[in-house]
């Protein structure tokens, strides 16, 4: 690893002396030269901190988070190639050593990245044990209702609900972070309603209100997103009705709606008077007209367009 403290300090002093000599000989603008010197010291300070951070990483940590380490090295290389440092210290031994160090560290991280790719699937399977079966092939894996797309170039993973339709979050390419994000999100979906009957009562009230204000007959189909809006209004608390501000608003997302419909479908006693109408293939890509709803815990699902309640 790189010992930066003494050499950075010594080189900074030499640089300041050189800049002072240059100022007396060529008489540049004092204000401009001071700004340049301040920038140089700022860059050296940043580099010193970044070196200390990189030196603190253990091999085990690097192996588990190679993309995080890579981002630090790339930032170091950026500082080294940015003026005035890149112009002032180009011929110094310190600058050459820093350049060599950053290249060597990057090569080492690339080896860790290859090992990381090889062990990623195995590690995720271990972490998802008891949650759901991990399926698919890199760069796309699936578990339960979730799709994970890996971007090895940028070192991130994108987590989707269903077949890459509803974005949940982008996270660093770290197995622990990916699994924790999905598990936490899944737990929050379950917490929305104390029991499935609560959701059923809410959606029925929403349906009745919608057909009443739109002069429709009971049993007529209603677009799912018209019903979603009605549900959003119904779940708001007293504080929002008194003062309808963002802080008082209770969110109810498309994903939550999708999960609640799935949960309702799994209980046959709740769906005897409900008809969910499947969306035509032509509108499955239209987010305003169709909603993907899981069929089971294995990632299968159906696109629905509307819903009706029988008398």
C-alpha positions as YAML, in Angstrom:
chain: A
units: angstrom
residues:
- id: 1
  name: UNK
  ca: [0.00, 0.00, 0.00]
- id: 2
  name: UNK
  ca: [1.01, 3.64, -0.36]
- id: 3
  name: UNK
  ca: [2.59, 5.75, 2.45]
- id: 4
  name: UNK
  ca: [1.24, 9.20, 1.66]
- id: 5
  name: UNK
  ca: [1.55, 11.53, 4.68]
- id: 6
  name: UNK
  ca: [5.22, 12.54, 4.69]
- id: 7
  name: UNK
  ca: [5.66, 12.53, 0.92]
- id: 8
  name: UNK
  ca: [2.49, 14.55, 0.27]
- id: 9
  name: UNK
  ca: [3.60, 17.13, 2.85]
- id: 10
  name: UNK
  ca: [7.14, 17.36, 1.48]
- id: 11
  name: UNK
  ca: [5.98, 17.65, -2.10]
- id: 12
  name: UNK
  ca: [3.43, 20.32, -1.18]
- id: 13
  name: UNK
  ca: [6.21, 22.39, 0.45]
- id: 14
  name: UNK
  ca: [8.42, 21.98, -2.62]
- id: 15
  name: UNK
  ca: [5.55, 22.95, -4.89]
- id: 16
  name: UNK
  ca: [4.83, 26.08, -2.86]
- id: 17
  name: UNK
  ca: [8.53, 27.01, -3.02]
- id: 18
  name: UNK
  ca: [8.65, 26.44, -6.77]
- id: 19
  name: UNK
  ca: [5.53, 28.48, -7.26]
- id: 20
  name: UNK
  ca: [7.05, 31.25, -5.15]
- id: 21
  name: UNK
  ca: [10.23, 31.27, -7.23]
- id: 22
  name: UNK
  ca: [8.18, 31.32, -10.41]
- id: 23
  name: UNK
  ca: [6.15, 34.24, -9.14]
- id: 24
  name: UNK
  ca: [9.26, 36.31, -8.36]
- id: 25
  name: UNK
  ca: [10.87, 35.58, -11.71]
- id: 26
  name: UNK
  ca: [8.00, 35.88, -14.12]
- id: 27
  name: UNK
  ca: [5.79, 38.10, -11.94]
- id: 28
  name: UNK
  ca: [2.38, 36.50, -12.63]
- id: 29
  name: UNK
  ca: [-0.79, 37.98, -11.18]
- id: 30
  name: UNK
  ca: [-0.56, 37.41, -7.37]
- id: 31
  name: UNK
  ca: [-4.30, 36.82, -7.00]
- id: 32
  name: UNK
  ca: [-4.40, 34.29, -9.81]
- id: 33
  name: UNK
  ca: [-1.35, 32.50, -8.44]
- id: 34
  name: UNK
  ca: [-2.88, 32.30, -4.96]
- id: 35
  name: UNK
  ca: [-6.06, 30.77, -6.37]
- id: 36
  name: UNK
  ca: [-3.97, 28.24, -8.26]
- id: 37
  name: UNK
  ca: [-1.97, 27.38, -5.16]
- id: 38
  name: UNK
  ca: [-5.14, 27.00, -3.07]
- id: 39
  name: UNK
  ca: [-6.56, 24.59, -5.65]
- id: 40
  name: UNK
  ca: [-3.35, 22.59, -5.63]
- id: 41
  name: UNK
  ca: [-3.36, 22.27, -1.83]
- id: 42
  name: UNK
  ca: [-7.03, 21.32, -1.94]
- id: 43
  name: UNK
  ca: [-6.29, 18.56, -4.45]
- id: 44
  name: UNK
  ca: [-3.37, 17.21, -2.43]
- id: 45
  name: UNK
  ca: [-5.53, 17.14, 0.69]
- id: 46
  name: UNK
  ca: [-8.23, 15.20, -1.15]
- id: 47
  name: UNK
  ca: [-5.67, 12.74, -2.49]
- id: 48
  name: UNK
  ca: [-4.15, 12.25, 0.97]
- id: 49
  name: UNK
  ca: [-7.58, 11.38, 2.44]
- id: 50
  name: UNK
  ca: [-8.41, 9.07, -0.45]
- id: 51
  name: UNK
  ca: [-5.10, 7.22, -0.06]
- id: 52
  name: UNK
  ca: [-5.72, 6.76, 3.65]
- id: 53
  name: UNK
  ca: [-9.15, 5.33, 2.89]
- id: 54
  name: UNK
  ca: [-7.88, 2.93, 0.21]
- id: 55
  name: UNK
  ca: [-5.08, 1.75, 2.49]
- id: 56
  name: UNK
  ca: [-7.61, 0.96, 5.22]
- id: 57
  name: UNK
  ca: [-9.43, -1.71, 3.19]
- id: 58
  name: UNK
  ca: [-8.65, -5.33, 4.04]
- id: 59
  name: UNK
  ca: [-8.42, -8.00, 1.32]
- id: 60
  name: UNK
  ca: [-11.66, -9.52, 2.64]
- id: 61
  name: UNK
  ca: [-13.45, -6.19, 2.34]
- id: 62
  name: UNK
  ca: [-12.14, -5.61, -1.19]
- id: 63
  name: UNK
  ca: [-13.25, -9.11, -2.23]
- id: 64
  name: UNK
  ca: [-16.80, -8.47, -1.01]
- id: 65
  name: UNK
  ca: [-17.09, -4.93, -2.43]
- id: 66
  name: UNK
  ca: [-14.78, -4.63, -5.45]
- id: 67
  name: UNK
  ca: [-17.00, -2.07, -7.22]
- id: 68
  name: UNK
  ca: [-16.99, 0.22, -4.22]
- id: 69
  name: UNK
  ca: [-13.18, 0.06, -4.07]
- id: 70
  name: UNK
  ca: [-12.98, 0.66, -7.81]
- id: 71
  name: UNK
  ca: [-14.99, 3.87, -7.46]
- id: 72
  name: UNK
  ca: [-12.46, 5.20, -4.91]
- id: 73
  name: UNK
  ca: [-9.52, 4.40, -7.17]
- id: 74
  name: UNK
  ca: [-11.22, 6.03, -10.16]
- id: 75
  name: UNK
  ca: [-11.81, 9.14, -8.06]
- id: 76
  name: UNK
  ca: [-8.13, 9.14, -7.09]
- id: 77
  name: UNK
  ca: [-7.13, 8.91, -10.75]
- id: 78
  name: UNK
  ca: [-9.48, 11.80, -11.55]
- id: 79
  name: UNK
  ca: [-7.79, 14.04, -8.98]
- id: 80
  name: UNK
  ca: [-4.38, 13.11, -10.37]
- id: 81
  name: UNK
  ca: [-5.37, 14.11, -13.90]
- id: 82
  name: UNK
  ca: [-7.02, 17.41, -12.94]
- id: 83
  name: UNK
  ca: [-5.16, 20.77, -13.18]
- id: 84
  name: UNK
  ca: [-3.32, 22.40, -11.56]
- id: 85
  name: UNK
  ca: [-1.92, 19.26, -9.93]
- id: 86
  name: UNK
  ca: [-1.52, 17.40, -13.23]
- id: 87
  name: UNK
  ca: [0.40, 20.36, -14.66]
- id: 88
  name: UNK
  ca: [2.49, 21.24, -11.63]
- id: 89
  name: UNK
  ca: [3.62, 17.84, -10.34]
- id: 90
  name: UNK
  ca: [3.88, 15.86, -13.58]
- id: 91
  name: UNK
  ca: [7.64, 15.45, -13.36]
- id: 92
  name: UNK
  ca: [7.80, 14.83, -9.61]
- id: 93
  name: UNK
  ca: [8.56, 11.41, -8.14]
- id: 94
  name: UNK
  ca: [5.49, 11.64, -5.93]
- id: 95
  name: UNK
  ca: [3.20, 12.14, -8.92]
- id: 96
  name: UNK
  ca: [4.71, 9.18, -10.77]
- id: 97
  name: UNK
  ca: [4.40, 6.96, -7.69]
- id: 98
  name: UNK
  ca: [0.79, 7.96, -7.23]
- id: 99
  name: UNK
  ca: [0.02, 7.18, -10.87]
- id: 100
  name: UNK
  ca: [1.72, 3.79, -10.60]
- id: 101
  name: UNK
  ca: [-0.06, 3.05, -7.34]
- id: 102
  name: UNK
  ca: [-3.51, 3.83, -8.78]
- id: 103
  name: UNK
  ca: [-2.86, 1.62, -11.82]
- id: 104
  name: UNK
  ca: [-1.64, -1.28, -9.69]
- id: 105
  name: UNK
  ca: [-4.63, -1.00, -7.35]
- id: 106
  name: UNK
  ca: [-6.99, -0.94, -10.31]
- id: 107
  name: UNK
  ca: [-5.46, -4.10, -11.75]
- id: 108
  name: UNK
  ca: [-5.81, -5.80, -8.37]
- id: 109
  name: UNK
  ca: [-9.47, -4.78, -8.10]
- id: 110
  name: UNK
  ca: [-10.16, -6.11, -11.59]
- id: 111
  name: UNK
  ca: [-9.01, -9.55, -10.41]
- id: 112
  name: UNK
  ca: [-11.30, -9.29, -7.40]
- id: 113
  name: UNK
  ca: [-14.15, -8.32, -9.73]
- id: 114
  name: UNK
  ca: [-13.68, -11.50, -11.76]
- id: 115
  name: UNK
  ca: [-13.82, -13.60, -8.59]
- id: 116
  name: UNK
  ca: [-16.83, -11.60, -7.43]
- id: 117
  name: UNK
  ca: [-18.74, -12.40, -10.65]
- id: 118
  name: UNK
  ca: [-17.97, -16.08, -10.24]
- id: 119
  name: UNK
  ca: [-19.24, -16.23, -6.65]
- id: 120
  name: UNK
  ca: [-22.12, -13.77, -6.91]
- id: 121
  name: UNK
  ca: [-24.86, -16.29, -7.66]
- id: 122
  name: UNK
  ca: [-23.74, -18.63, -4.89]
- id: 123
  name: UNK
  ca: [-23.59, -15.80, -2.36]
- id: 124
  name: UNK
  ca: [-27.06, -14.55, -3.28]
- id: 125
  name: UNK
  ca: [-28.51, -18.05, -3.01]
- id: 126
  name: UNK
  ca: [-27.11, -18.29, 0.51]
- id: 127
  name: UNK
  ca: [-28.51, -14.91, 1.53]
- id: 128
  name: UNK
  ca: [-31.94, -15.59, 0.00]
- id: 129
  name: UNK
  ca: [-32.25, -18.98, 1.70]
- id: 130
  name: UNK
  ca: [-35.67, -19.20, 3.34]
- id: 131
  name: UNK
  ca: [-36.96, -16.20, 1.39]
- id: 132
  name: UNK
  ca: [-37.36, -17.49, -2.14]
- id: 133
  name: UNK
  ca: [-35.75, -19.51, -4.90]
- id: 134
  name: UNK
  ca: [-33.20, -17.60, -6.96]
- id: 135
  name: UNK
  ca: [-33.68, -18.23, -10.71]
- id: 136
  name: UNK
  ca: [-32.28, -17.00, -14.01]
- id: 137
  name: UNK
  ca: [-28.81, -16.31, -15.38]
- id: 138
  name: UNK
  ca: [-26.59, -13.29, -14.97]
- id: 139
  name: UNK
  ca: [-27.03, -10.46, -15.70]
- id: 140
  name: UNK
  ca: [-30.72, -11.02, -14.82]
- id: 141
  name: UNK
  ca: [-31.86, -13.00, -11.78]
- id: 142
  name: UNK
  ca: [-35.30, -13.40, -10.20]
- id: 143
  name: UNK
  ca: [-36.53, -14.19, -6.72]
- id: 144
  name: UNK
  ca: [-40.20, -14.27, -5.72]
- id: 145
  name: UNK
  ca: [-41.87, -11.19, -7.25]
- id: 146
  name: UNK
  ca: [-38.58, -9.39, -7.92]
- id: 147
  name: UNK
  ca: [-36.20, -9.06, -10.85]
- id: 148
  name: UNK
  ca: [-32.57, -8.04, -10.35]
- id: 149
  name: UNK
  ca: [-30.62, -6.70, -13.32]
- id: 150
  name: UNK
  ca: [-26.87, -6.43, -12.79]
- id: 151
  name: UNK
  ca: [-24.79, -3.70, -14.42]
- id: 152
  name: UNK
  ca: [-21.19, -4.82, -14.03]
- id: 153
  name: UNK
  ca: [-19.86, -1.85, -15.98]
- id: 154
  name: UNK
  ca: [-21.23, 0.70, -13.51]
- id: 155
  name: UNK
  ca: [-21.16, -1.56, -10.47]
- id: 156
  name: UNK
  ca: [-24.85, -1.42, -9.62]
- id: 157
  name: UNK
  ca: [-27.93, -3.60, -9.46]
- id: 158
  name: UNK
  ca: [-31.42, -2.47, -10.45]
- id: 159
  name: UNK
  ca: [-34.28, -4.06, -8.53]
- id: 160
  name: UNK
  ca: [-37.67, -4.30, -10.23]
- id: 161
  name: UNK
  ca: [-41.14, -5.45, -9.29]
- id: 162
  name: UNK
  ca: [-42.22, -8.16, -11.68]
- id: 163
  name: UNK
  ca: [-40.76, -8.46, -15.19]
- id: 164
  name: UNK
  ca: [-38.85, -5.13, -15.07]
- id: 165
  name: UNK
  ca: [-42.02, -3.03, -15.11]
- id: 166
  name: UNK
  ca: [-41.97, -1.13, -11.82]
- id: 167
  name: UNK
  ca: [-38.63, 0.22, -10.64]
- id: 168
  name: UNK
  ca: [-37.96, -0.27, -6.93]
- id: 169
  name: UNK
  ca: [-34.39, 0.89, -6.44]
- id: 170
  name: UNK
  ca: [-30.82, 0.93, -7.73]
- id: 171
  name: UNK
  ca: [-28.18, -0.23, -5.26]
- id: 172
  name: UNK
  ca: [-24.46, -0.89, -5.18]
- id: 173
  name: UNK
  ca: [-23.40, -4.23, -6.56]
- id: 174
  name: UNK
  ca: [-23.10, -5.82, -3.12]
- id: 175
  name: UNK
  ca: [-25.00, -9.05, -2.32]
- id: 176
  name: UNK
  ca: [-25.85, -7.97, 1.23]
- id: 177
  name: UNK
  ca: [-27.24, -4.62, 0.07]
- id: 178
  name: UNK
  ca: [-29.31, -6.26, -2.69]
- id: 179
  name: UNK
  ca: [-30.83, -8.87, -0.40]
- id: 180
  name: UNK
  ca: [-31.51, -6.44, 2.43]
- id: 181
  name: UNK
  ca: [-33.25, -4.01, 0.05]
- id: 182
  name: UNK
  ca: [-35.56, -6.71, -1.31]
- id: 183
  name: UNK
  ca: [-36.35, -8.25, 2.07]
- id: 184
  name: UNK
  ca: [-37.11, -4.88, 3.64]
- id: 185
  name: UNK
  ca: [-39.32, -3.87, 0.72]
- id: 186
  name: UNK
  ca: [-41.16, -7.18, 0.89]
- id: 187
  name: UNK
  ca: [-41.81, -6.76, 4.62]
- id: 188
  name: UNK
  ca: [-43.28, -3.29, 4.07]
- id: 189
  name: UNK
  ca: [-45.71, -4.64, 1.45]
- id: 190
  name: UNK
  ca: [-47.07, -7.15, 3.96]
- id: 191
  name: UNK
  ca: [-47.49, -4.49, 6.67]
- id: 192
  name: UNK
  ca: [-49.86, -2.29, 4.67]
- id: 193
  name: UNK
  ca: [-53.01, -4.10, 5.80]
- id: 194
  name: UNK
  ca: [-53.58, -5.93, 9.07]
- id: 195
  name: UNK
  ca: [-55.49, -8.61, 7.15]
- id: 196
  name: UNK
  ca: [-56.57, -9.15, 3.51]
- id: 197
  name: UNK
  ca: [-60.21, -8.44, 4.39]
- id: 198
  name: UNK
  ca: [-59.27, -4.82, 5.15]
- id: 199
  name: UNK
  ca: [-58.04, -4.34, 1.60]
- id: 200
  name: UNK
  ca: [-61.11, -6.08, 0.19]
- id: 201
  name: UNK
  ca: [-63.45, -3.74, 2.09]
- id: 202
  name: UNK
  ca: [-61.50, -0.70, 0.87]
- id: 203
  name: UNK
  ca: [-61.51, -1.75, -2.78]
- id: 204
  name: UNK
  ca: [-65.24, -2.51, -2.63]
- id: 205
  name: UNK
  ca: [-65.97, 0.94, -1.20]
- id: 206
  name: UNK
  ca: [-63.80, 2.47, -3.93]
- id: 207
  name: UNK
  ca: [-65.66, 0.54, -6.63]
- id: 208
  name: UNK
  ca: [-69.10, 1.53, -5.31]
- id: 209
  name: UNK
  ca: [-68.12, 5.19, -5.11]
- id: 210
  name: UNK
  ca: [-66.67, 5.19, -8.61]
- id: 211
  name: UNK
  ca: [-69.69, 3.61, -10.32]
- id: 212
  name: UNK
  ca: [-72.02, 5.95, -8.40]
- id: 213
  name: UNK
  ca: [-70.33, 9.20, -9.46]
- id: 214
  name: UNK
  ca: [-69.91, 7.93, -13.03]
- id: 215
  name: UNK
  ca: [-73.51, 6.67, -13.38]
- id: 216
  name: UNK
  ca: [-72.45, 3.07, -13.99]
- id: 217
  name: UNK
  ca: [-74.36, -0.08, -13.14]
- id: 218
  name: UNK
  ca: [-73.17, -2.49, -10.47]
- id: 219
  name: UNK
  ca: [-71.15, -5.22, -12.11]
- id: 220
  name: UNK
  ca: [-69.69, -2.99, -14.84]
- id: 221
  name: UNK
  ca: [-65.93, -3.11, -15.23]
- id: 222
  name: UNK
  ca: [-63.77, -0.25, -13.96]
- id: 223
  name: UNK
  ca: [-60.20, 0.53, -15.01]
- id: 224
  name: UNK
  ca: [-57.80, -0.55, -12.29]
- id: 225
  name: UNK
  ca: [-56.11, 2.83, -12.13]
- id: 226
  name: UNK
  ca: [-59.40, 4.69, -11.70]
- id: 227
  name: UNK
  ca: [-59.99, 2.36, -8.78]
- id: 228
  name: UNK
  ca: [-56.44, 2.89, -7.49]
- id: 229
  name: UNK
  ca: [-57.06, 6.62, -7.28]
- id: 230
  name: UNK
  ca: [-60.26, 6.02, -5.32]
- id: 231
  name: UNK
  ca: [-58.34, 3.77, -2.91]
- id: 232
  name: UNK
  ca: [-55.68, 6.44, -2.39]
- id: 233
  name: UNK
  ca: [-58.38, 8.91, -1.34]
- id: 234
  name: UNK
  ca: [-60.06, 6.40, 0.99]
- id: 235
  name: UNK
  ca: [-56.93, 5.47, 2.93]
- id: 236
  name: UNK
  ca: [-56.03, 9.05, 3.85]
- id: 237
  name: UNK
  ca: [-56.17, 9.78, 7.57]
- id: 238
  name: UNK
  ca: [-58.02, 12.53, 9.40]
- id: 239
  name: UNK
  ca: [-54.94, 14.79, 9.47]
- id: 240
  name: UNK
  ca: [-54.76, 14.82, 5.65]
- id: 241
  name: UNK
  ca: [-58.46, 15.65, 5.33]
- id: 242
  name: UNK
  ca: [-58.03, 18.57, 7.72]
- id: 243
  name: UNK
  ca: [-54.74, 19.76, 6.21]
- id: 244
  name: UNK
  ca: [-53.98, 18.04, 2.88]
- id: 245
  name: UNK
  ca: [-50.22, 18.51, 2.80]
- id: 246
  name: UNK
  ca: [-47.40, 16.19, 1.78]
- id: 247
  name: UNK
  ca: [-46.46, 15.44, 5.39]
- id: 248
  name: UNK
  ca: [-49.98, 14.15, 6.10]
- id: 249
  name: UNK
  ca: [-50.28, 12.13, 2.90]
- id: 250
  name: UNK
  ca: [-50.34, 8.32, 3.03]
- id: 251
  name: UNK
  ca: [-48.73, 6.78, -0.06]
- id: 252
  name: UNK
  ca: [-50.29, 3.90, -1.93]
- id: 253
  name: UNK
  ca: [-48.16, 2.81, -4.87]
- id: 254
  name: UNK
  ca: [-48.82, 0.75, -7.99]
- id: 255
  name: UNK
  ca: [-46.59, -1.97, -6.54]
- id: 256
  name: UNK
  ca: [-48.54, -2.05, -3.28]
- id: 257
  name: UNK
  ca: [-51.80, -2.22, -5.24]
- id: 258
  name: UNK
  ca: [-50.38, -5.07, -7.33]
- id: 259
  name: UNK
  ca: [-49.30, -6.99, -4.24]
- id: 260
  name: UNK
  ca: [-52.65, -6.44, -2.50]
- id: 261
  name: UNK
  ca: [-54.54, -7.78, -5.52]
- id: 262
  name: UNK
  ca: [-52.25, -10.81, -5.58]
- id: 263
  name: UNK
  ca: [-52.78, -11.44, -1.88]
- id: 264
  name: UNK
  ca: [-56.54, -11.13, -2.34]
- id: 265
  name: UNK
  ca: [-56.47, -13.59, -5.25]
- id: 266
  name: UNK
  ca: [-54.80, -16.25, -3.13]
- id: 267
  name: UNK
  ca: [-57.79, -16.40, -0.76]
- id: 268
  name: UNK
  ca: [-60.63, -17.97, -2.72]
- id: 269
  name: UNK
  ca: [-63.26, -16.99, -0.15]
- id: 270
  name: UNK
  ca: [-62.55, -13.32, -0.84]
- id: 271
  name: UNK
  ca: [-62.85, -13.46, -4.63]
- id: 272
  name: UNK
  ca: [-66.21, -15.13, -5.20]
- id: 273
  name: UNK
  ca: [-67.82, -11.87, -6.33]
- id: 274
  name: UNK
  ca: [-64.76, -10.32, -8.02]
- id: 275
  name: UNK
  ca: [-63.80, -10.46, -11.66]
- id: 276
  name: UNK
  ca: [-60.36, -9.30, -12.76]
- id: 277
  name: UNK
  ca: [-60.20, -8.77, -16.53]
- id: 278
  name: UNK
  ca: [-56.96, -9.68, -18.28]
- id: 279
  name: UNK
  ca: [-55.33, -6.97, -20.40]
- id: 280
  name: UNK
  ca: [-54.91, -7.53, -24.12]
- id: 281
  name: UNK
  ca: [-51.34, -8.02, -25.30]
- id: 282
  name: UNK
  ca: [-51.44, -4.69, -27.12]
- id: 283
  name: UNK
  ca: [-51.81, -2.67, -23.92]
- id: 284
  name: UNK
  ca: [-49.48, -4.60, -21.60]
- id: 285
  name: UNK
  ca: [-46.79, -2.02, -22.32]
- id: 286
  name: UNK
  ca: [-49.11, 0.86, -21.40]
- id: 287
  name: UNK
  ca: [-48.63, 1.68, -17.70]
- id: 288
  name: UNK
  ca: [-51.84, 3.70, -17.67]
- id: 289
  name: UNK
  ca: [-54.00, 0.80, -18.79]
- id: 290
  name: UNK
  ca: [-52.50, -2.40, -17.38]
- id: 291
  name: UNK
  ca: [-50.98, -3.65, -14.16]
- id: 292
  name: UNK
  ca: [-48.82, -6.71, -13.60]
- id: 293
  name: UNK
  ca: [-50.08, -8.80, -10.67]
- id: 294
  name: UNK
  ca: [-48.27, -11.90, -9.37]
- id: 295
  name: UNK
  ca: [-49.93, -15.29, -9.73]
- id: 296
  name: UNK
  ca: [-47.66, -17.03, -7.21]
- id: 297
  name: UNK
  ca: [-44.44, -16.72, -5.21]
- id: 298
  name: UNK
  ca: [-42.29, -17.90, -8.11]
- id: 299
  name: UNK
  ca: [-42.44, -14.78, -10.29]
- id: 300
  name: UNK
  ca: [-45.30, -15.75, -12.61]
- id: 301
  name: UNK
  ca: [-47.91, -13.07, -13.16]
- id: 302
  name: UNK
  ca: [-50.74, -11.70, -15.26]
- id: 303
  name: UNK
  ca: [-51.46, -8.26, -16.70]
- id: 304
  name: UNK
  ca: [-54.90, -6.96, -15.74]
- id: 305
  name: UNK
  ca: [-56.78, -4.04, -17.14]
- id: 306
  name: UNK
  ca: [-60.00, -3.70, -15.15]
- id: 307
  name: UNK
  ca: [-62.08, -5.11, -12.33]
- id: 308
  name: UNK
  ca: [-65.77, -5.70, -11.66]
- id: 309
  name: UNK
  ca: [-67.77, -6.72, -8.59]
- id: 310
  name: UNK
  ca: [-70.78, -8.95, -9.08]
- id: 311
  name: UNK
  ca: [-74.02, -8.39, -7.20]
...
